[in-house]
Amino acid sequence: MRRVRLGVGETASGRLQRFRAFTLVELLIVVIILGILAAVVIPRFSDSSQDAKLSAMIHDFAVVKKRSHCIACTTRARFRCLQRLSIS
C-alpha cells in the first residue's frame, strides 16, 4: 500500500477542497452585535455595584451605632448624636 501525502486543501481523490472563510461584512456584523450587547450589560453591572456599596455603607453605620451603644452602656455615657440616627 502506497501512502500519498496530501497537500493543504487536497482530498484523497486529488481535487482541491474549497475553504469558506468569513467575509469582512460578517465579521463587522458580529463586532457590532457584541458592542450593542456590551452597551446594554455594562450599565446594569455599574448600578448593582453602586447598590452594593450603599448597602455596605449602611451596614457599617449600623455596626458603628451598635458598638457605640455598647460603649455608652458600659461607661454610662450618653451619645445624643447617635440617638438621632435612624439606622437599624
FENTA-V586675 format. One record per residue. N is the residue number from 1. PHI is phi in radians with two decimals (NA if undefined). OMEGA is omega in radians with two decimals (none if undefined). Layout:
BEGIN
N | PHI | OMEGA
N | PHI | OMEGA
END
This chain:
BEGIN
1 | NA | -3.09
2 | -1.69 | 3.11
3 | -1.59 | 3.13
4 | -1.97 | 3.13
5 | -1.52 | -3.10
6 | -1.60 | 3.06
7 | -1.44 | -3.14
8 | -1.17 | 3.11
9 | 1.45 | -3.14
10 | -1.67 | 3.05
11 | -1.75 | -3.11
12 | -1.14 | -3.14
13 | -1.42 | 3.09
14 | 1.66 | -3.14
15 | -1.41 | 3.07
16 | -1.40 | -3.14
17 | -1.66 | 3.14
18 | -1.54 | 3.08
19 | -1.67 | 3.12
20 | -1.70 | 3.13
21 | -1.81 | 3.08
22 | -1.31 | 3.09
23 | -1.50 | -3.13
24 | -1.11 | 3.14
25 | -1.13 | 3.13
26 | -1.11 | 3.11
27 | -1.16 | 3.10
28 | -1.13 | 3.11
29 | -1.11 | 3.11
30 | -1.11 | 3.12
31 | -1.12 | 3.12
32 | -1.13 | 3.12
33 | -1.10 | 3.10
34 | -1.11 | 3.09
35 | -1.13 | 3.11
36 | -1.14 | 3.11
37 | -1.09 | 3.12
38 | -1.15 | 3.13
39 | -1.15 | 3.12
40 | -1.42 | -3.00
41 | -1.41 | -3.03
42 | -1.06 | 3.11
43 | -1.09 | 3.12
44 | -1.16 | 3.11
45 | -1.21 | -3.14
46 | -1.22 | 3.08
47 | -1.13 | -3.13
48 | -1.20 | 3.11
49 | -1.23 | 3.07
50 | -1.17 | 3.09
51 | -1.09 | 3.13
52 | -1.16 | 3.10
53 | -1.13 | 3.14
54 | -1.13 | -3.14
55 | -1.19 | 3.08
56 | -1.16 | 3.10
57 | -1.14 | 3.12
58 | -1.10 | 3.11
59 | -1.10 | 3.13
60 | -1.10 | 3.10
61 | -1.11 | 3.12
62 | -1.14 | 3.11
63 | -1.13 | 3.11
64 | -1.08 | 3.14
65 | -1.12 | -3.13
66 | -1.14 | 3.14
67 | -1.19 | 3.09
68 | -1.14 | 3.11
69 | -1.15 | 3.10
70 | -1.10 | 3.10
71 | -1.12 | -3.14
72 | -1.13 | 3.14
73 | -1.21 | -3.10
74 | -1.34 | -3.13
75 | -1.71 | -3.12
76 | 1.01 | 3.07
77 | -1.76 | 3.14
78 | -2.09 | 3.06
79 | -1.88 | -3.09
80 | -1.22 | -3.12
81 | -1.16 | -3.14
82 | -1.34 | 3.13
83 | -1.24 | -3.14
84 | -1.37 | 3.14
85 | -1.28 | -3.12
86 | -1.83 | 3.11
87 | -1.67 | -3.14
88 | -1.99 | none
END
